[in-house]
Amino acid sequence: MESRGAVDSAAVARQARFGKLPERIRFEDMVEEKQATPNDPARDAYNPEGSWMSFSCLAADLGL
C-alpha cells in the first residue's frame, strides 16, 4: 500500500504545480510600438534642385 500513497502524493504535487493555467496576459502588455525612424523635417522638405534625382521616368532611364 506504500506505493499507492506515493502515487497520491505525486498527484497532489503535480496538481499544486500544474493544476491551473497561468493568468492571461493582455495584448497591450505584449506589444510595444515605437517609431522606426525619428521625424526629420529637413528630410521631408521639398528641394526643387534635387527633385529630378528621385523622378522615375523610362525616357530618362534610357537616356532619351
matplotlib code that plots the C-alpha trace (Angstrom):
import matplotlib.pyplot as plt

x = [0.0, 3.0, 3.2, -0.4, 0.4, 3.5, 1.3, -1.3, 1.3, 2.9, -0.5, -1.1, 2.3, 1.5, -1.9, -0.4, 2.3, 0.4, -3.2, -4.2, -3.2, -1.2, -3.0, -3.9, -1.6, -3.3, -2.3, -1.4, 1.1, 2.8, 3.2, 5.4, 5.0, 7.7, 8.6, 11.0, 12.9, 12.5, 10.8, 13.3, 11.7, 14.8, 14.4, 10.7, 11.2, 10.8, 14.0, 13.3, 17.0, 17.3, 13.8, 14.9, 17.0, 14.0, 11.9, 11.4, 10.8, 11.5, 12.8, 15.2, 16.4, 17.1, 18.9, 16.5]
y = [0.0, 2.3, 2.8, 4.0, 6.8, 7.8, 8.0, 10.1, 12.5, 12.8, 13.5, 16.2, 17.7, 17.8, 19.3, 22.0, 22.9, 22.4, 22.4, 25.8, 27.8, 31.0, 34.3, 35.7, 38.5, 41.3, 42.0, 45.6, 44.3, 42.0, 44.6, 47.6, 50.2, 52.7, 54.8, 53.2, 56.4, 59.8, 62.6, 64.7, 67.8, 68.5, 65.1, 65.6, 69.2, 69.8, 70.5, 71.7, 71.4, 67.8, 66.7, 65.4, 62.7, 61.0, 61.3, 58.0, 58.0, 55.4, 58.0, 59.3, 55.8, 55.1, 58.4, 59.9]
z = [0.0, 0.3, -3.5, -3.5, -1.0, -3.1, -6.3, -4.5, -3.0, -6.5, -8.0, -5.3, -6.0, -9.8, -9.2, -6.9, -9.5, -12.8, -11.8, -13.3, -16.2, -15.7, -15.7, -19.1, -20.5, -22.3, -25.9, -25.0, -22.5, -25.1, -27.8, -27.8, -30.5, -31.3, -34.3, -36.7, -37.5, -35.9, -37.8, -39.7, -41.2, -43.4, -45.0, -45.8, -47.1, -50.8, -52.7, -56.3, -57.2, -56.2, -57.1, -60.6, -58.9, -57.4, -60.5, -62.3, -66.0, -68.6, -71.1, -68.5, -67.6, -71.3, -71.7, -74.2]

ax = plt.figure().add_subplot(projection="3d")
ax.plot(x, y, z, "-o")
ax.set_aspect("equal")
plt.show()
